[in-house]
Amino acid sequence: MQSVESKIKKAISKKKRGDLLFPDDFRRLGSSEAIRLALHRIEKEGFIQRVAQGIYVRPKTSKYVGEVLPTAEEIARAIAKRDQIRLVPTGVYASSALGLSTQVPMKLVFLTDGAPREIKLGKRSIKLKKTTPKNLSAKGEISRLVIQALREIGKDQLTEGEEAKIIDLLKKEDQKDLLHDIALAPAWIRKIMEKSLENG
């Protein structure tokens, strides 16, 4: 009989390097306690790395920098997929994702319809904040970031340069999604988003 540990190792070997691994991925191979212990042992021997509580990876390797661990963004996306929840980036993170801020946030804050929690990733962390369905119903990849980034910047702090950049970015958004998302935005944000349609 193969041990739970060797079965898990075999399953991990078939996955791509860089894929995030959760204990749930191996639930058919043993009891949750046996899986947890096996992953702990496999990590101790250096076959995989733990990136956060209950999240592991077999890192990709680069000839220039050695092991490449997944980014906080990739980890957040993997958690959303595993838990079947929606995430919308907010605050400074939304601004930096749009290129409006050069600040790299140490804490990535997402609105979610899942359970609120904080996941520690070394010096960085991912915070999931429970919100209403309306705040998660924006469809456009760019426009949903724009709504959150503008909320963070604030009506009176927005510079002309930032507004121009946002309008340019919104022109790349799918028109149908953009119209859908404009209707969800607060009035002052709606006015800015509509400017991208005028010159579209």
Order of alpha helices (4+ residues) and beta strands (2+ residues): alpha-beta-alpha-beta-beta-beta-beta-alpha-beta-alpha-beta-beta-beta-alpha-alpha-alpha-alpha-alpha
